[in-house]
Amino acid sequence: MHLSIEFSNSTVLKVNLAPTPLGADYQSLVHSNYNEKFPTYRDKIKYDSEYLLTLALQAKTAFGWDWDLPEYNLSVTPSLHRDLERLLGQTGFSNVPEEYDNLLHELHYCLHIVQHPDLVHTRIGQLQIEWFNDTGFVLPEDFEFSTQIKFGDCLLQNPYVGHGPVQINNENDWESLDQVCKFHTFVKPGIVIYTGPNFEIDRNRILDKFKQHNPEFVKKHTEETILYYTGFPTIGQVENVHDLTQLVNDPLPINLTKIEFCHD
């Protein structure tokens, strides 16, 4: 099973999916959504602090949020993210007026990009293709999260506004864990391709951080649960990583043009 993803600069990425029932179900989910509607691809190089400031002024009018700051980095972005968590977690996305849908998506995406200033105006991090709907299915209990992530890995899209244990640890964001930390329990129709450096995590070390910062959270959810969800939801791998490298380094804006599905 594989996906062929074509971009406007003529790059075609072949993504080999895991030859498992989950891989087949994931491909069917993405395929059915593709048949219904062309997905959204946001070219990461277009997003920066200036654009976020433009969005922030809109968010101040729409939601009363004070996001118009002189600088955006990891010292301030987690607290800004709380506004999204509260709105979408308590009000619910379906209850937000439709006119604000795109603003919320753009705010969320741009916020995560600008919190790493050295990666702004690059495609280092990830390529993301997504559909904004509630379709999907529960992640099977036998799924194994990986402790390693490699350039070109295809990952299941995070289904929630909150973050999994790895991202909580990476961003050193330990406040309000009950609101912020969300375990990856659902499969959404999104395609995420990792474009950063290879690295490996230590599950027990991350668990120790949770125990240090919020032992009550650990007690509530159990060490076993936190250890299980501490990892990367890998569902496939780009076969032609050389082409992916060229796409990442292309200085010109690109668009998604087509996705093809092969059930071999």
Backbone as CSV, one residue per row, in Angstrom:
resi,resn,N_x,N_y,N_z,CA_x,CA_y,CA_z,C_x,C_y,C_z
1,MET,0.847,-1.192,0.000,0.000,0.000,0.000,0.878,1.237,0.000
2,HIS,0.528,2.195,-0.837,1.285,3.439,-0.798,0.464,4.597,-1.342
3,LEU,0.922,5.799,-1.005,0.347,7.035,-1.511,1.381,7.697,-2.409
4,SER,0.929,8.289,-3.502,1.793,9.129,-4.330,1.289,10.556,-4.202
5,ILE,2.138,11.424,-3.654,1.733,12.798,-3.360,2.513,13.728,-4.287
6,GLU,1.791,14.457,-5.132,2.416,15.307,-6.140,2.281,16.785,-5.771
7,PHE,3.380,17.530,-5.940,3.397,18.958,-5.652,3.641,19.754,-6.929
8,SER,3.406,21.067,-6.830,3.469,21.928,-8.012,4.871,22.111,-8.572
9,ASN,5.901,21.753,-7.798,7.263,21.840,-8.320,7.693,20.527,-8.975
10,SER,6.700,19.669,-9.257,6.883,18.379,-9.949,7.428,17.271,-9.051
11,THR,7.624,17.530,-7.776,8.038,16.474,-6.860,6.865,15.529,-6.614
12,VAL,7.139,14.228,-6.685,6.143,13.206,-6.340,6.746,12.336,-5.243
13,LEU,6.132,12.343,-4.085,6.613,11.538,-2.971,5.839,10.225,-2.908
14,LYS,6.566,9.122,-2.816,5.929,7.821,-2.647,6.006,7.453,-1.167
15,VAL,4.856,7.352,-0.526,4.789,7.025,0.898,4.312,5.584,1.054
16,ASN,5.193,4.707,1.500,4.828,3.330,1.762,4.180,3.232,3.135
17,LEU,2.972,2.701,3.195,2.255,2.581,4.450,2.498,1.225,5.093
18,ALA,2.349,1.172,6.407,2.548,-0.075,7.149,1.604,-1.148,6.607
19,PRO,2.121,-2.345,6.294,1.278,-3.417,5.748,0.481,-4.112,6.858
20,THR,-0.357,-3.355,7.519,-1.144,-3.836,8.654,-2.606,-3.461,8.444
21,PRO,-3.511,-4.053,9.225,-4.917,-3.632,9.133,-5.091,-2.138,9.396
22,LEU,-4.301,-1.584,10.330,-4.388,-0.152,10.591,-3.936,0.644,9.379
23,GLY,-2.841,0.209,8.731,-2.369,0.893,7.535,-3.437,0.908,6.451
24,ALA,-4.138,-0.222,6.296,-5.200,-0.310,5.284,-6.378,0.585,5.652
25,ASP,-6.750,0.590,6.927,-7.874,1.433,7.372,-7.531,2.918,7.237
26,TYR,-6.284,3.256,7.547,-5.845,4.647,7.419,-5.893,5.087,5.956
27,GLN,-5.386,4.243,5.054,-5.412,4.593,3.635,-6.848,4.759,3.139
28,SER,-7.745,3.885,3.581,-9.146,3.990,3.171,-9.775,5.283,3.679
29,LEU,-9.420,5.669,4.911,-9.945,6.906,5.491,-9.479,8.120,4.689
30,VAL,-8.190,8.151,4.391,-7.651,9.275,3.616,-8.251,9.290,2.212
31,HIS,-8.363,8.113,1.603,-8.889,8.014,0.243,-10.331,8.507,0.167
32,SER,-11.158,8.071,1.116,-12.567,8.482,1.096,-12.701,9.987,1.289
33,ASN,-11.858,10.572,2.136,-11.902,12.022,2.330,-11.413,12.750,1.081
34,TYR,-10.397,12.188,0.425,-9.881,12.806,-0.804,-10.947,12.809,-1.893
35,ASN,-11.740,11.733,-1.954,-12.816,11.666,-2.945,-13.916,12.690,-2.661
36,GLU,-14.058,13.055,-1.389,-15.083,14.019,-1.003,-14.629,15.461,-1.203
37,LYS,-13.356,15.727,-0.887,-12.888,17.116,-0.914,-11.375,17.146,-1.038
38,PHE,-10.860,18.096,-1.812,-9.414,18.257,-1.920,-8.881,18.804,-0.589
39,PRO,-7.793,18.251,-0.085,-7.314,18.639,1.250,-6.581,19.975,1.264
40,THR,-6.290,20.422,2.463,-5.525,21.652,2.676,-4.064,21.313,2.907
41,TYR,-3.175,21.946,2.157,-1.737,21.865,2.407,-1.238,23.277,2.650
42,ARG,-0.618,23.502,3.800,-0.060,24.807,4.109,1.451,24.752,3.916
43,ASP,1.950,25.569,3.005,3.386,25.583,2.753,4.083,26.308,3.907
44,LYS,4.847,25.580,4.670,5.420,26.086,5.917,6.273,27.341,5.731
45,ILE,6.910,27.505,4.575,7.813,28.650,4.400,7.062,29.984,4.361
46,LYS,5.738,29.944,4.223,4.962,31.183,4.142,4.625,31.765,5.515
47,TYR,4.858,31.005,6.580,4.374,31.392,7.903,5.495,31.987,8.749
48,ASP,5.236,33.170,9.318,6.243,33.824,10.147,5.570,34.722,11.179
49,SER,6.381,35.430,11.969,5.864,36.263,13.053,5.015,37.417,12.532
50,GLU,5.381,37.963,11.390,4.599,39.070,10.827,3.187,38.615,10.490
51,TYR,3.086,37.416,9.923,1.766,36.882,9.588,0.984,36.570,10.858
52,LEU,1.671,36.031,11.879,0.983,35.735,13.126,0.447,37.007,13.772
53,LEU,1.197,38.086,13.666,0.721,39.353,14.217,-0.552,39.805,13.501
54,THR,-0.609,39.617,12.195,-1.826,39.935,11.444,-3.005,39.099,11.941
55,LEU,-2.748,37.812,12.158,-3.792,36.929,12.681,-4.176,37.316,14.105
56,ALA,-3.168,37.731,14.898,-3.411,38.100,16.290,-4.379,39.267,16.389
57,LEU,-4.253,40.228,15.497,-5.149,41.382,15.509,-6.581,40.947,15.187
58,GLN,-6.708,39.970,14.303,-8.039,39.432,14.001,-8.596,38.672,15.199
59,ALA,-7.720,37.911,15.882,-8.158,37.133,17.041,-8.562,38.035,18.199
60,LYS,-7.932,39.194,18.299,-8.288,40.141,19.360,-9.706,40.651,19.146
61,THR,-10.060,40.917,17.900,-11.417,41.366,17.582,-12.422,40.233,17.757
62,ALA,-12.055,39.037,17.302,-12.995,37.914,17.311,-13.188,37.318,18.698
63,PHE,-12.067,37.157,19.452,-12.130,36.406,20.709,-11.654,37.191,21.932
64,GLY,-11.124,38.390,21.697,-10.595,39.169,22.812,-9.238,38.710,23.291
65,TRP,-8.515,37.961,22.460,-7.207,37.423,22.856,-6.112,38.472,22.646
66,ASP,-5.206,38.554,23.582,-4.107,39.522,23.504,-2.860,38.810,22.978
67,TRP,-2.832,38.580,21.664,-1.729,37.858,21.043,-0.774,38.788,20.297
68,ASP,-1.035,40.075,20.288,-0.165,40.989,19.526,1.052,41.353,20.382
69,LEU,2.065,40.498,20.298,3.278,40.621,21.100,4.468,41.018,20.227
70,PRO,5.506,41.612,20.834,6.682,42.017,20.050,7.521,40.838,19.585
71,GLU,7.374,39.690,20.244,8.201,38.523,19.891,7.450,37.252,20.251
72,TYR,7.643,36.213,19.430,7.010,34.925,19.688,8.100,33.861,19.808
73,ASN,8.115,33.166,20.922,9.048,32.052,21.122,8.466,31.142,22.196
74,LEU,9.219,30.109,22.579,8.699,29.126,23.525,8.446,29.688,24.922
75,SER,8.925,30.900,25.186,8.652,31.499,26.495,7.223,32.045,26.583
76,VAL,6.598,32.280,25.423,5.243,32.843,25.431,4.216,31.989,24.685
77,THR,4.642,31.188,23.708,3.663,30.482,22.877,2.827,29.455,23.636
78,PRO,3.370,28.726,24.645,2.486,27.801,25.374,1.308,28.501,26.043
79,SER,1.534,29.700,26.596,0.430,30.411,27.239,-0.586,30.877,26.204
80,LEU,-0.144,31.252,25.007,-1.072,31.616,23.941,-1.884,30.399,23.504
81,HIS,-1.227,29.255,23.479,-1.897,28.019,23.072,-3.055,27.676,24.007
82,ARG,-2.972,28.148,25.262,-4.048,27.886,26.226,-5.376,28.465,25.737
83,ASP,-5.323,29.608,25.048,-6.552,30.209,24.534,-7.240,29.265,23.553
84,LEU,-6.448,28.639,22.678,-7.004,27.676,21.733,-7.560,26.465,22.460
85,GLU,-6.802,25.980,23.452,-7.243,24.809,24.204,-8.568,25.073,24.914
86,ARG,-8.673,26.249,25.530,-9.902,26.568,26.259,-11.088,26.715,25.303
87,LEU,-10.872,27.434,24.213,-11.967,27.655,23.273,-12.443,26.350,22.647
88,LEU,-11.498,25.575,22.115,-11.879,24.367,21.388,-12.185,23.209,22.327
89,GLY,-11.582,23.225,23.528,-11.855,22.155,24.478,-13.158,22.349,25.225
90,GLN,-13.501,23.590,25.525,-14.702,23.865,26.309,-15.895,24.215,25.421
91,THR,-15.672,25.097,24.448,-16.761,25.473,23.541,-16.980,24.403,22.476
92,GLY,-15.868,23.845,21.985,-15.955,22.857,20.916,-15.903,23.511,19.555
93,PHE,-15.118,22.929,18.646,-14.935,23.542,17.332,-16.260,23.687,16.587
94,SER,-17.135,22.691,16.748,-18.407,22.721,16.029,-19.305,23.855,16.490
95,ASN,-19.048,24.389,17.697,-19.880,25.463,18.226,-19.303,26.855,17.973
96,VAL,-18.127,26.913,17.369,-17.528,28.197,17.010,-18.126,28.641,15.668
97,PRO,-18.516,29.894,15.525,-19.060,30.351,14.244,-18.143,29.997,13.078
98,GLU,-18.737,29.505,12.002,-17.966,29.012,10.856,-17.050,30.076,10.272
99,GLU,-17.424,31.330,10.403,-16.606,32.403,9.843,-15.222,32.473,10.475
100,TYR,-15.041,31.860,11.649,-13.754,31.887,12.337,-12.939,30.603,12.137
101,ASP,-13.473,29.642,11.396,-12.793,28.352,11.241,-11.380,28.521,10.709
102,ASN,-11.239,29.217,9.595,-9.917,29.357,8.975,-8.966,30.143,9.864
103,LEU,-9.476,31.176,10.546,-8.636,31.947,11.455,-8.052,31.059,12.547
104,LEU,-8.864,30.193,13.126,-8.391,29.309,14.198,-7.348,28.325,13.671
105,HIS,-7.592,27.767,12.507,-6.625,26.824,11.927,-5.300,27.523,11.628
106,GLU,-5.373,28.723,11.060,-4.161,29.461,10.733,-3.397,29.867,11.999
107,LEU,-4.126,30.333,13.013,-3.491,30.689,14.285,-2.745,29.508,14.871
108,HIS,-3.402,28.352,14.906,-2.812,27.166,15.519,-1.556,26.735,14.765
109,TYR,-1.667,26.678,13.450,-0.537,26.233,12.639,0.637,27.210,12.739
110,CYS,0.345,28.493,12.596,1.390,29.513,12.607,2.058,29.597,13.974
111,LEU,1.274,29.446,15.035,1.827,29.524,16.386,2.906,28.477,16.598
112,HIS,2.659,27.261,16.140,3.648,26.200,16.325,4.901,26.420,15.481
113,ILE,4.769,27.107,14.374,5.934,27.369,13.527,6.818,28.454,14.137
114,VAL,6.225,29.559,14.560,7.033,30.700,15.012,7.686,30.464,16.364
115,GLN,7.236,29.445,17.106,7.867,29.205,18.405,9.283,28.640,18.255
116,HIS,9.663,28.308,17.040,11.038,27.875,16.742,11.600,28.827,15.684
117,PRO,12.065,30.005,16.082,12.471,31.044,15.119,13.516,30.588,14.113
118,ASP,14.397,29.661,14.505,15.439,29.218,13.588,14.895,28.357,12.449
119,LEU,13.639,27.895,12.574,13.047,27.053,11.536,12.012,27.783,10.690
120,VAL,11.782,29.070,11.012,10.840,29.869,10.223,11.401,30.064,8.812
121,HIS,10.516,30.068,7.823,10.868,30.191,6.401,11.652,28.975,5.909
122,THR,11.459,27.847,6.580,12.000,26.569,6.106,10.866,25.550,6.106
123,ARG,11.117,24.393,5.506,10.163,23.288,5.583,10.669,22.209,6.537
124,ILE,11.608,22.567,7.370,12.122,21.620,8.373,11.091,21.490,9.490
125,GLY,10.766,20.297,9.825,9.761,20.028,10.853,8.768,19.016,10.340
126,GLN,7.846,19.472,9.498,6.914,18.537,8.894,6.151,19.178,7.744
127,LEU,5.696,18.318,6.829,4.723,18.680,5.816,3.390,18.113,6.281
128,GLN,2.341,18.908,6.195,1.053,18.440,6.701,-0.049,18.691,5.689
129,ILE,-0.788,17.622,5.413,-1.951,17.669,4.528,-3.139,17.224,5.370
130,GLU,-4.232,18.015,5.352,-5.311,17.671,6.284,-6.685,18.045,5.754
131,TRP,-7.651,17.380,6.350,-9.061,17.670,6.131,-9.632,18.122,7.471
132,PHE,-10.401,19.180,7.457,-10.942,19.704,8.706,-12.358,19.169,8.922
133,ASN,-12.423,17.965,9.456,-13.709,17.354,9.783,-13.504,16.372,10.932
134,ASP,-14.570,15.734,11.348,-14.506,14.841,12.503,-14.493,13.372,12.117
135,THR,-14.240,13.058,10.845,-14.205,11.654,10.452,-12.959,10.979,11.014
136,GLY,-13.022,9.665,11.129,-11.894,8.914,11.662,-12.370,7.729,12.467
137,PHE,-11.447,7.132,13.214,-11.797,5.962,14.019,-10.840,5.858,15.197
138,VAL,-11.237,5.085,16.167,-10.443,4.915,17.382,-9.149,4.171,17.059
139,LEU,-8.043,4.658,17.592,-6.755,3.997,17.380,-6.774,2.625,18.050
140,PRO,-6.435,1.558,17.324,-6.443,0.222,17.926,-5.526,0.124,19.142
141,GLU,-5.934,-0.658,20.122,-5.180,-0.771,21.372,-3.834,-1.454,21.189
142,ASP,-3.652,-2.168,20.076,-2.376,-2.861,19.865,-1.379,-2.030,19.066
143,PHE,-1.728,-0.765,18.778,-0.796,0.088,18.044,0.440,0.339,18.898
144,GLU,1.610,0.332,18.262,2.869,0.562,18.977,3.466,1.898,18.556
145,PHE,3.541,2.828,19.501,4.222,4.098,19.258,5.732,3.847,19.216
146,SER,6.413,4.556,18.341,7.848,4.359,18.161,8.643,5.315,19.042
147,THR,9.787,4.851,19.530,10.675,5.732,20.300,11.687,6.430,19.396
148,GLN,11.654,6.131,18.099,12.557,6.765,17.144,11.743,7.469,16.061
149,ILE,12.282,8.562,15.547,11.654,9.233,14.420,12.737,9.564,13.411
150,LYS,12.417,9.354,12.122,13.400,9.527,11.062,12.858,10.472,9.994
151,PHE,13.770,11.145,9.329,13.423,12.002,8.196,12.634,11.181,7.189
152,GLY,11.441,11.665,6.843,10.603,10.956,5.878,9.556,10.058,6.494
153,ASP,9.533,9.938,7.815,8.475,9.145,8.447,7.119,9.789,8.195
154,CYS,6.119,8.961,7.927,4.739,9.421,7.812,4.046,9.123,9.141
155,LEU,3.456,10.146,9.733,2.872,10.030,11.070,1.368,10.238,11.015
156,LEU,0.671,9.602,11.947,-0.737,9.905,12.127,-0.862,11.333,12.656
157,GLN,-1.833,12.059,12.164,-2.030,13.447,12.586,-2.534,13.502,14.028
158,ASN,-1.986,14.444,14.800,-2.487,14.669,16.148,-3.974,15.035,16.067
159,PRO,-4.858,14.273,16.721,-6.291,14.534,16.566,-6.831,15.639,17.468
160,TYR,-5.986,16.162,18.362,-6.481,17.106,19.355,-5.685,18.412,19.322
161,VAL,-6.241,19.453,19.950,-5.521,20.709,20.093,-4.400,20.559,21.113
162,GLY,-4.598,19.690,22.103,-3.563,19.442,23.099,-2.392,18.658,22.523
163,HIS,-1.397,18.374,23.378,-0.160,17.746,22.930,0.089,16.429,23.655
164,GLY,0.755,15.509,22.964,1.145,14.254,23.573,2.353,14.430,24.478
165,PRO,2.717,13.386,25.224,3.828,13.484,26.182,5.151,13.945,25.582
166,VAL,5.486,13.511,24.382,6.766,13.906,23.779,6.812,15.407,23.552
167,GLN,5.730,15.973,23.008,5.720,17.409,22.742,5.674,18.215,24.037
168,ILE,4.951,17.708,25.034,4.938,18.369,26.347,6.370,18.492,26.866
169,ASN,7.115,17.404,26.762,8.504,17.394,27.235,9.381,18.303,26.380
170,ASN,9.228,18.239,25.061,10.070,19.046,24.172,9.872,20.540,24.388
171,GLU,8.634,20.936,24.688,8.341,22.351,24.882,8.423,22.768,26.342
172,ASN,8.738,21.795,27.203,8.874,22.088,28.641,7.616,22.779,29.168
173,ASP,6.472,22.247,28.755,5.176,22.875,29.034,4.424,22.029,30.059
174,TRP,4.664,22.300,31.336,4.157,21.441,32.401,2.978,22.042,33.166
175,GLU,2.524,23.216,32.777,1.390,23.829,33.462,0.071,23.302,32.898
176,SER,-0.896,23.116,33.786,-2.255,22.716,33.377,-2.245,21.454,32.523
177,LEU,-1.553,20.407,33.001,-1.428,19.187,32.204,-2.773,18.554,31.877
178,ASP,-3.737,18.658,32.785,-5.049,18.071,32.503,-5.691,18.707,31.277
179,GLN,-5.373,19.941,31.019,-5.908,20.632,29.846,-5.004,20.455,28.627
180,VAL,-3.706,20.472,28.860,-2.755,20.502,27.749,-2.445,19.114,27.199
181,CYS,-2.239,18.133,28.079,-1.778,16.812,27.634,-2.957,15.979,27.135
182,LYS,-2.896,15.591,25.883,-3.927,14.764,25.271,-3.275,13.529,24.659
183,PHE,-3.741,12.362,25.031,-3.189,11.120,24.504,-3.783,10.827,23.127
184,HIS,-2.941,10.288,22.260,-3.329,10.055,20.865,-4.181,8.786,20.785
185,THR,-5.508,8.960,20.793,-6.423,7.822,20.838,-7.300,7.695,19.605
186,PHE,-7.113,8.585,18.618,-8.032,8.644,17.477,-7.235,8.848,16.194
187,VAL,-7.693,8.260,15.110,-7.039,8.384,13.805,-7.841,9.346,12.935
188,LYS,-7.204,10.434,12.513,-7.848,11.427,11.657,-7.311,11.324,10.225
189,PRO,-8.054,11.859,9.258,-7.612,11.788,7.862,-6.606,12.885,7.529
190,GLY,-5.426,12.784,8.067,-4.370,13.729,7.758,-3.097,13.000,7.381
191,ILE,-2.260,13.640,6.584,-0.964,13.072,6.190,0.114,13.991,6.725
192,VAL,0.951,13.471,7.594,2.029,14.254,8.197,3.356,13.586,7.859
193,ILE,4.247,14.311,7.212,5.564,13.770,6.852,6.625,14.532,7.624
194,TYR,7.389,13.809,8.396,8.410,14.426,9.249,9.623,14.815,8.410
195,THR,10.084,16.069,8.583,11.203,16.590,7.785,12.316,17.150,8.670
196,GLY,12.408,16.662,9.888,13.464,17.095,10.795,14.548,16.039,10.914
197,PRO,15.506,16.262,11.804,16.596,15.299,11.999,16.128,14.043,12.729
198,ASN,16.826,12.944,12.500,16.523,11.701,13.210,16.857,11.859,14.691
199,PHE,15.991,11.326,15.543,16.355,11.277,16.958,15.541,10.215,17.681
200,GLU,15.950,9.911,18.886,15.315,8.870,19.696,14.997,9.442,21.069
201,ILE,13.899,8.988,21.654,13.496,9.459,22.977,13.701,8.356,24.011
202,ASP,13.770,8.767,25.258,13.848,7.849,26.389,12.527,7.956,27.141
203,ARG,11.679,6.947,27.006,10.345,7.005,27.618,10.416,7.194,29.133
204,ASN,11.303,6.472,29.766,11.375,6.544,31.231,11.844,7.921,31.701
205,ARG,12.726,8.534,30.943,13.185,9.868,31.318,12.048,10.874,31.216
206,ILE,11.225,10.737,30.179,10.076,11.639,30.044,9.061,11.381,31.148
207,LEU,8.839,10.108,31.481,7.940,9.789,32.596,8.443,10.421,33.890
208,ASP,9.730,10.370,34.112,10.301,10.986,35.319,9.990,12.480,35.372
209,LYS,10.005,13.135,34.207,9.671,14.560,34.167,8.209,14.777,34.577
210,PHE,7.328,13.918,34.088,5.917,14.022,34.473,5.767,13.827,35.988
211,LYS,6.478,12.875,36.529,6.389,12.606,37.971,6.946,13.769,38.775
212,GLN,7.966,14.417,38.234,8.566,15.557,38.919,7.639,16.762,38.910
213,HIS,7.020,17.042,37.763,6.242,18.271,37.615,4.788,18.119,38.059
214,ASN,4.219,16.921,37.923,2.805,16.764,38.277,2.515,15.319,38.661
215,PRO,2.916,14.915,39.880,2.686,13.530,40.316,1.209,13.161,40.359
216,GLU,0.326,14.136,40.596,-1.104,13.841,40.636,-1.619,13.435,39.257
217,PHE,-1.085,14.078,38.213,-1.463,13.714,36.849,-1.047,12.274,36.564
218,VAL,0.148,11.912,36.990,0.650,10.551,36.786,-0.207,9.556,37.544
219,LYS,-0.552,9.891,38.762,-1.396,9.007,39.569,-2.761,8.812,38.921
220,LYS,-3.299,9.891,38.383,-4.622,9.848,37.763,-4.630,8.972,36.514
221,HIS,-3.602,9.112,35.666,-3.600,8.421,34.370,-2.770,7.137,34.366
222,THR,-1.943,6.937,35.352,-1.036,5.796,35.562,0.242,5.925,34.748
223,GLU,1.315,5.401,35.303,2.607,5.416,34.618,2.536,4.629,33.310
224,GLU,1.801,3.508,33.331,1.718,2.656,32.147,1.102,3.400,30.972
225,THR,0.063,4.180,31.253,-0.598,4.929,30.179,0.333,5.978,29.590
226,ILE,1.020,6.712,30.457,1.927,7.754,29.972,3.065,7.138,29.165
227,LEU,3.625,6.036,29.643,4.700,5.365,28.910,4.206,4.894,27.541
228,TYR,2.998,4.349,27.500,2.465,3.829,26.242,2.338,4.927,25.191
229,TYR,1.812,6.078,25.577,1.573,7.153,24.622,2.784,8.057,24.410
230,THR,3.892,7.745,25.053,5.107,8.527,24.856,5.869,7.945,23.670
231,GLY,5.631,8.522,22.508,6.271,8.020,21.297,5.707,8.690,20.065
232,PHE,6.084,8.185,18.913,5.701,8.768,17.633,4.739,7.830,16.904
233,PRO,3.606,8.351,16.407,2.598,7.499,15.758,2.933,7.260,14.287
234,THR,3.976,6.489,14.052,4.454,6.254,12.682,3.545,5.278,11.954
235,ILE,3.133,5.647,10.744,2.249,4.790,9.952,2.849,4.442,8.590
236,GLY,4.015,5.048,8.263,4.640,4.772,6.974,5.947,5.520,6.830
237,GLN,6.502,5.480,5.619,7.796,6.097,5.363,7.890,6.497,3.901
238,VAL,8.435,7.699,3.652,8.692,8.129,2.276,9.807,7.264,1.700
239,GLU,9.557,6.694,0.537,10.555,5.817,-0.100,11.668,6.633,-0.751
240,ASN,11.297,7.688,-1.462,12.271,8.496,-2.210,12.683,9.719,-1.382
241,VAL,13.471,9.484,-0.352,13.846,10.561,0.571,14.718,11.625,-0.117
242,HIS,15.415,11.250,-1.191,16.206,12.249,-1.919,15.281,13.325,-2.502
243,ASP,14.157,12.896,-3.059,13.193,13.858,-3.605,12.580,14.700,-2.491
244,LEU,12.354,14.065,-1.330,11.825,14.815,-0.184,12.827,15.884,0.251
245,THR,14.102,15.554,0.260,15.137,16.533,0.622,15.121,17.710,-0.339
246,GLN,14.994,17.428,-1.636,14.942,18.513,-2.624,13.717,19.385,-2.415
247,LEU,12.586,18.772,-2.087,11.362,19.536,-1.847,11.516,20.430,-0.617
248,VAL,12.092,19.884,0.449,12.306,20.652,1.671,13.183,21.869,1.392
249,ASN,14.166,21.709,0.510,15.123,22.780,0.236,14.696,23.720,-0.893
250,ASP,13.576,23.452,-1.535,13.106,24.309,-2.624,12.749,25.682,-2.054
251,PRO,13.377,26.759,-2.515,13.122,28.084,-1.930,11.816,28.715,-2.375
252,LEU,11.183,28.169,-3.410,9.962,28.771,-3.944,8.723,28.161,-3.291
253,PRO,7.639,28.917,-3.178,6.392,28.366,-2.643,5.896,27.209,-3.507
254,ILE,5.301,26.221,-2.874,4.755,25.079,-3.610,3.333,24.805,-3.123
255,ASN,2.577,24.134,-3.978,1.212,23.730,-3.650,1.070,22.229,-3.852
256,LEU,0.092,21.658,-3.207,-0.271,20.263,-3.433,-1.121,20.196,-4.690
257,THR,-0.828,19.248,-5.584,-1.604,19.159,-6.827,-2.422,17.876,-6.936
258,LYS,-1.921,16.769,-6.355,-2.658,15.505,-6.540,-2.178,14.440,-5.553
259,ILE,-3.074,13.555,-5.161,-2.716,12.367,-4.391,-3.306,11.158,-5.099
260,GLU,-2.496,10.132,-5.274,-2.969,8.877,-5.849,-2.788,7.765,-4.833
261,PHE,-3.686,6.756,-4.904,-3.709,5.701,-3.907,-3.504,4.357,-4.602
262,CYS,-2.564,3.585,-4.084,-2.287,2.269,-4.647,-2.510,1.226,-3.564
263,HIS,-3.407,0.274,-3.832,-3.708,-0.776,-2.859,-3.003,-2.072,-3.283
264,ASP,-1.666,-2.020,-3.416,-0.937,-3.213,-3.873,-0.734,-4.184,-2.717
